[in-house]
Amino acid sequence: MNIVFAFADDWGRYASIYAEHEGPESINRLIHTPHIDRIAREGALFKNASVPAPSCTPCRSSILSGQYFWQTGLGAILIGAVWDEQIPSYPLELEKTGYHIGHTYKVWAPGKTNNAPYGGLRTAYSSYGNRFNQFSHRATARAIEIGVDAAKRELLDEVRKNFDSFIDSRPVGKPFCYWWGPTNTHRTWEQGSGKALWGLNPDDLQGRMPVFLPDVPEVREDFCDYLGECQAFDAGLGVILQRLEEIGELDDTLVVVSGDHGIPGMPRAKCNLYNIGCEVALTMRWPGHIQAGRVIEDFVNLMDLAPTFMEAAGADVPKSMSGRSLMKILLSERNGQVDSKRTFVITGRERHVNNAREGDLPYPQRAIRTQDYLYIINFEPDRWPMGDPKGLDQHDAVAPTYEELTNNTRIAYADMDASPTKAWMIHHRNENQVNSLFKLAFDKRPIEELYDLKKDSYYMHNVAEEPQYAEVKHILKTALMTELFHQQDPRVIESPCRFEQAPYAGKLQSFQL
């Protein structure tokens, strides 16, 4: 049995298959992802999959180790991360059992040592290039010379050649475990590329975006360009599926497709514990094991994938893995809620980027999400959730230029990626219709947040202090804190907490985004 894990950087829950389970105004009705949809139709679609942390390095630390991010040492942060080679990772564990392992593009980064939990350079297969990671930029530039379709084919050929180099290097008779991790859905992307390369119309997003986003042309175009990158990821996945079919091994391969958190450079998304930051697509195909067409509503944390891969391969699951294997769910024939205990997921974050050169501290959060509620603890409410505004006066119109805010993440609120949306919101923040949305995105937050998702699907109204929700808040907080203590979260069992001290916090001599 082989394993192929297609894992997109900064891809949220955007795939046309999800439109079938959402309302008529769903953004997913605007896009077409036939290959992701195929995996779901011939296997399983997960409706409630979440990342352990909406920040790439800690999320990937969790997935590779099968643990909560806070259990991975310096892997629990982004800037300043260091991989602890004493922690078992599922790829290296599978390699010990005889698997041929390899990866293309991003696995574990930024951090030291790059992609270490997957073997680093030793198991890298990118000799034919990394241009796919800048899909819209590369395709736009080449389209001037050779046309759009040919420009896209060049990048898809790179995917095929890189994958072929991995397959061709496999010793005869060995199963393989491959990670395909393109970063094209991470910023930046070419402005206007959603329409130019994929025929998506920004105006079709009007009235469909979350209500905490300004529904203006600049933001709609920014979101539309991101959706184009989602379709590019799907096209690359199609290449890999085709090659698996051609070599006759698709049906002997567990194919898993997901991403490491929500959309970057958008309010309340990446680096936030709201749904748009933590919800991700998850589809799986494994004929003979996963019944086709299943729709699963269990709450799943992506750190559960590591023990799942180990068990699917018939290997022993390391005792260090606190994630729970999904095998019983996958082998079931039921739809809906399969495991009665999987009714919530826990997420969190510590240090992302912020002003690491200046020694700023993390913005620590933990959350518990159920079908009906989202409860968040902000352990340090006096800190800025998206990073320090760096002197940006919130009452005056003075601000860095659009160009600076679109291209340089470190200028104001460094925990939100630079983007046209970020630039627009900062420049328009004092307008009446924008100011309240700007505050939701960037202002300090109370120690507790509670959202009734049945009534407030976009988590706009914090009901944590409303008396009628006191019992619900108590139940959720108790469940969250019980798990944090049980899983030895330093944020609740240590005083002082390691995340408040070097090397987890404080000034770094140098760093790169």
N, C-alpha and C positions, 0 to 999 in steps of 0.2 A: 504494500500500500504506500503510495506517494502522498506528499503534502505540498500544496501550493497555496501560499498566503499572499494575496494581493492587498496591500495596505497603503492607502493614499494619505499623504500628509495634509492635514487641515481639511479633510473632507467630512462634512457633516452627514446629515441623513437625506441626501439628495440623489434620488434614483426614481425613474418613472414607475417602477413596481410599487412604490409606496403610495402613489396617487390612488391606487385602488382601495386603500384603507384610510383615506383622508377625504376631507370635504371638497366641494367643487372649486374652491378658491386656492387649493393647494399649489404651491410653487412647483411641486413635482409633476403637475400636469403640463408644464411648459417644456419639459426636457424629455429626451429619448435616450435611454441607456439599455439597449437590447441585450447586452452580454451580462450585465449585472442581473437584469430581469430573468435571463435564461437560468442562471445559477439558482435563483429563487424558485422559478417554476419547476425546475427539475430536481429541486431539493427543498430547502427550508428558508423562510424569511422570518427574521426576528424583529418584532415590533418595539421591543423595549431593551435595546442594547445600549450600554453607556460605557464611557471610558472611566478608568480609575482616577484620572487627573486630566484636565483640559489644557495640558501643556506637554509638548511632544516628548522631551526626554524622560520626565517621570512616568508618563503614560507608557512609553516603550519599555522602560525599566520594569514596570509591572507586568506587561504582556510577556516579555522574554523570561522573567523569573517566576511568573505565576504567583506573585505576591502583591499586597498593597504597596503603593509607591513609598510609603514611609518606612517600609521594611527593607529597602534596597540601599541603605547607607547614603552616600553622596549621589546616588542615582535618583534620589527623591527631589532633586532640584534641577533647573535647566542651566542657568549660568553658574559655572563652577562644578558641574557634575563630573564625577569620576566613577568608572565602573569597577566594582569589587569583584575580582575574578574568583573569589571564594564562593560566590553565589551561583548555584546551578542555573543555567539557562537551558530552555528546552532544545534549541538547535544543537548545542554542544553535547547535551545529554543523549540526543538521538544519534549524533555522530559516533558516540561511544558504542552504540548498539549495532553499528554497521551502515547507517544512513550516509548517503552522499549529500552534503549540505552546501548551499550557496545562496548568495543574495546579489541583487542588482539595485543600484541607487541607495536610498537611505534606509538604514535599519535603526541605529542608535546614535543620535547626534542632536545637538552639539554636546560635547563631553570628551573626556579622555578615558580610554583610547577609542577612537572612532570605530563604531560598529563592533567593538570588542566582544559583546555577548553572542555574536554570530561568527566569530573567527576572524574579524577584521579583514585586512587585505588578503589574507590567505584564502578566504572563501568568497572573494569578490569577483563578480562576472560582469564587468562594465567596459570591457576592452574596445567595444564598438562605439562607445560614447555615452555622454550624459545629457545630450541635447534635449531629450524628452522632458527633462525637469524644467525647462523654460519653454514649454510647448507653444504658448501663444506668441511669445516674442520671436522664437525661431521660425515658426510657421508663417507669421506675418512678414518677416524679412524675406524669406525665400519665395513667398507667394508673388512678390513683385517680379521675380525672375522666371518662375516656372509654373505659377498658378497655385490656387489654394489646394486643390486635391493632390497634386503632386508633392506639394510642400508637406502636407500631412502624411503622405505615404512614406516620405523619407524618414520621418520621426518614428513611424510605426515599424519600418524596416529595422531601425536601431533596436527596438524592443525585441524583435524576432531574433536578430543576430546575437544579442546578449544572452537571450534565453537558450539559443542553440549552442552557444559556447559552454554553457553550464551542462546541458544535456549530453553534449559530445564528450565532455570530460568525465562522465560517470563511468566508474568501473562496471564491467559486465555483471548483470544480475543484482546490482544494488538498488534498493529503493532510494528515492530522493526527497529532500525537504528544501523547498525553494521559497525565498522571500522576494517579492517584487514590490519595491517601495518608491514609486515616483513622487516627486515633490511639486509637480506643476500646480496642484491646487493650493499650495502655499504661495503667498505673494512673493514677487510681484507678477502681474500678468498684463498683457497688452491692452491698453484702453480701446474699447470698441471691438475687441476680438470675439466676444460672444456672438455678435451680429455678423461680423465679417467672415469668421471661420465656420460658424455653426448655424447661422441663419436664425438665431434667437433674437427676439425683439424686446428691448428694454421696456417699451411701453406696455407690454403684456404683463409686466410685474406690478403695474399700478393696481392698488387695492389688494394685493396678495401678500405683501411683505409683512413681517411681524409689526405690530403697531408701535413698538418702541424704536423703529427705524423711520426717519423722515422719508415720506413718500414723494420724493422729488427726483427730477431727471438724473442728476448726478449720482445719487445713491442707487437708483434703479439700474443705471448702466454699469456701475461697479459690481452689483450683485449679478447682473446678466453675464458679465465677463467671467465671473467665478463659475457660473453654471456651465459656461463653455468649457472650462478646464475640467469640470466633472465629466462632461461628455468625452473629452480627450482621454481621461483615465479609463473610461469604459471602452473606448476604441482600442487602447493598449491591452486591456484585459482580453478583448476579443482575439488579438493576435496570439496570446499565450494559449487560449482555449483551442484555437485552430491548430497550433503546433502539437498540442497534446493529442488531439484527434488524429493528426497525420501520423504520429508515431505509435498510435494505437494504445495510449495509456490514459486517456481522459477518464474512462470509467473505473480505472484502478487508482484514481487520485481523489483525495479529499481536497476540494477547492473551497477556500474561505476568503471572503471579500469584506473588507471593513476599512476604517480610517481612525486617526488618532485623536480627533476632537472636532469641534465645529469651525465655522468659517472665520478666517482671520480678518483683522482690521474693521470689524463690525461691532457696534455696541452690544454688550451683554453676551457675546458669543465666546470665541476662543479665550481661554484664561479666566472664564467665569463658570460658576456652578449652576447656572440656569440651564434649562433644557437645550437651548440652541448651542450652548457650549459643550455639553456632555453627551447628548444623544448622537448616536452614529448608526449608519447603515450596517447591517450584518446579514449576509446570506451565505449558505453552505450547500454544497452538492457532493454527494458520495453515494452513487448507485449501489443498491443492494444493502445499504445501511440506513440512509436517510430516505424516507418515502417522499416521492415527488409531490410538490404543491402544498407542503405544510406551512402553516402560519402560526408562529409561536409567540405567546404573550408573556412568558416568564421574564422577569427582570434579570438581565445578564450583565455581568461586569467583564470587560475584555480580558482581564487577568485570568479568567476561567479558561482561556484558550490554551495556555501552556499545559495544564494537566490533561486537557482534552486531547491535545496532540500526542502526549505521552501515552495515554491510554489507548488511543486509536491505533498507535503503532505497536501496541503490545508490550510497551516498556514500563518499567517501574516508575511511579510518580515520586519525585524527590520529596522528602518530608518537609522541606522548606516551603513548598508551594501551599499557600493559604487559599488560593483560588480553588473553586469546586468544578470538577470535570463536568462537561455538558453531555457526556456519552449517553446517560440514561434518557435525557431529553431527545437526543438525536435518534436513538434507536426506537423510541416510542412511535406509535402511529397516531397519537392524539394531536389535535390542534388546540389553540387557545392556551390556557394555563395548564401546564403539564406537571410541574413540581409545585406542590402547594406551599412549599417554604420559600420559593423564589418570588416574593412579593415586594421586594425593595432592592435598591442598590445604593452603595455608599461611594461618594466621590470627595475629592479634596484637592488642595493645592498649597504649595509653599512658595519658595522663590522661583520666579519666572525670569524676567529681565530686569525691570526697574532700573535704577541708577546704580548698577553694580560698581562702577568706578568710584562713586561717591560714598559707598558703604551703606546704602539703604538696607533696611530690614525687609523681610518678606511680608506678603499679605496672606496670613494663614486663615484658611477656611476648611470646613468640613460640611458635608450635606448628606441628607438621606432623601431619596426620591421614592415615592410609591405611585400607584395608579392615580390617586386623587390629590396628593399633596407633595410639596417640595419644602423642606425645612433646612435652613442654612445657619450655621454658627460662624460669625466673623470674630475670631478671637481677639483681634486688635482693631477695634472700630475707629480708633483715632488715626489710622494710617489710610493712605489713598489706595483704593482697590485696583486702579489701573496705573499706579505709579504716580510719583510726585508731578504736579503740573509744572515744576521747574520755573516758578516765578510768573507763570502766565496769570495775568490779572483776570479774574472771573467776571469783573464788572465793566472793564473797558474793552473796546473793540481791537486793541492792539494784540497782534498774534504773529507767529511765524508765517511765512508765505505759504500759499497752497502747495507750491512745489516742494518746500521743505517738509511739510506735514505729510505729503503724499509719498515721499521717498526716504525719509529718515525717521526710523522708529524712535530714536533716542530723544527726539525733540518733543517734550511734553507727553505725559502719560505713557511711559515707555512700555507698559505691559499690554498696550493695544498696538498691533502692528500698524505701521504707516499705511495710509490708504487715501483715496479720494473721499471716501465717506468720513473718515476721521478729520480730514482737512475741512470738509464742508461743515461739519458739526461745530468745530472750534470757531470757524469764522462767522457762523450764524448763531452762536450760542446765546446771544442776548436778545434775539427776536422772540416775541411772545409765544409763537407756536413751536419753537425749538427748545427754549430754555428748560422746560420740564423734562424733555427727552435727554438733553445734555446732562442734567443733574442725575437722572437715572443711570446714565452710562458712566459718569466720571466722579461724581461726588462721593463723599464718605458715606458709609452705610452703618445701620444699627447693628448691635451685637447679634440680634436674632432676626431672621426673615422667615416668614411662613406664607405660602401661597396656596390658595384653594384652586387647584387646577380644573376642577369641574366648572367653576364659575369664571375663572380668570386664567385662560389657557396661555396667556403671554406674560404671566407673573408680573403684573403691573401694580398690584395693590397688596402691600405687606399687611397681613392680618395678625402678626405675631402678638400684638398687644390687645387684640380685641377679646373681650371676656368669653364670647361664645366659642372661641377656638382654644381656650385654655387646656381642655382635656386632650384635644388632638395634639397640641404642641407638646404636652407632657409625655404622651405616648411616643411621639416621634423622637423627641430629645432623649428619652430613656433608651430607646432602641439604638439610636446612633451612638450614644456614649458607652453603652454596653459593648458594642462591637469595637469601638476604639480602644477601650481598656483591654478587651479580650485579645485584640491583635497588637497590643503593646505600642500604640501610637505615642511617639515621644511628646507630641503636643499636649497630651493629657496625663502622661505618667511621669514626666520629667520636670524638675524645677531646679535650676533653669533648664529650659528646653534647648536641645542641641540646635534646633533650627534658628535660634536667636543669636548664635555665636559662630565664629569662624570655625571651620571653613564653610559652613552652611550659609552664613550671612556675613555681612561686612564688605569691605572694599576689596576688589580684585585688581591686580596690577594691569591686566589686559583681558579683553574679551571680544568676541566677534559674534554677530547675530547670524 
